[in-house]
Amino acid sequence: MELRLKWAPTPENAPRFAALTVQMVRDIEGAELDGSAASLEILDAILDAWHAKNAPVDQIGETLFTFGCYLGEVFVREVGAKWVVLEAEEGEGYAPILLELGERGLADPIGKVRGRVVNGKEDFLPYYFAALTSGLPKPPRPSFFKRLFS
């Protein structure tokens, strides 16, 4: 499936895609995403509703990509994860950008968001976040919105 994204799917643009998610959720759901781990409950509830309706993931790929960037930006904010691009042969089967979690390796938040719609509760976002960040120190960080709009 080829995505028609507003910007290139690069680590530098991930905060911009996350900001789109914040705006979409505010406009459509009337809910506020603040970049915290707790806000993943809101995102997960939206994806759960799409799962219940059997949303066609191939038709909402761009939205799932932006939601995945939001999930990834929560990792960046909370535990200092970094977006990375894998070489073509390494990254086959994954999103074009992944997160590096230090010794924990790589995470695919974009793929996880897609999986949440396809698989349901087994890909519960708050659990995914908690499992991958348990015991990791929280770095000093700028505000979520400052990072998104800088």
C-alpha positions, 0 to 999 in steps of 0.5 A, spaced: 500 500 500 502 506 498 501 512 502 499 519 500 502 523 506 502 530 506 510 530 508 515 525 507 515 519 512 522 522 515 524 522 523 524 530 522 517 530 520 514 525 525 512 531 530 508 534 524 504 528 523 503 527 530 500 534 530 495 532 525 493 527 530 492 532 535 488 536 531 484 531 528 482 528 534 480 535 537 476 536 531 473 530 530 472 527 537 472 533 541 478 530 545 485 533 547 491 529 546 497 532 550 503 527 549 502 524 555 502 516 556 495 517 559 493 520 552 494 513 549 487 511 552 484 516 548 487 514 542 486 507 543 479 508 544 478 511 537 482 505 534 478 500 538 471 503 535 475 502 528 476 495 530 469 494 532 467 497 525 472 493 521 475 499 518 478 498 512 486 499 514 488 499 506 483 505 506 485 509 512 493 508 511 495 515 512 491 516 518 494 510 521 501 513 519 499 519 523 496 516 529 502 512 529 507 518 529 503 520 535 504 514 539 511 514 537 512 522 539 509 519 546 515 515 546 520 520 544 517 525 550 517 520 555 523 516 555 527 519 550 526 515 544 529 517 537 526 516 530 530 512 525 530 510 518 532 503 516 536 501 510 531 498 505 533 491 506 533 491 514 526 495 514 522 491 509 515 489 512 516 495 517 513 502 517 518 507 513 520 510 520 521 506 527 523 508 534 530 506 537 529 505 544 536 504 546 538 497 549 531 495 548 532 495 540 527 498 535 519 499 536 514 500 530 509 504 533 506 505 526 505 498 525 502 497 532 497 502 531 495 499 524 495 492 528 490 495 533 485 496 528 486 489 525 487 485 531 483 489 537 485 489 544 491 484 543 495 490 541 492 495 546 496 501 546 497 503 553 500 496 555 505 496 549 507 503 551 508 500 559 511 494 556 516 497 552 518 503 557 518 499 564 524 501 568 527 506 563 528 513 566 525 519 564 529 524 560 528 532 561 524 534 555 521 540 552 513 541 552 510 536 547 507 542 543 513 546 543 516 540 540 511 539 535 510 546 533 518 548 533 
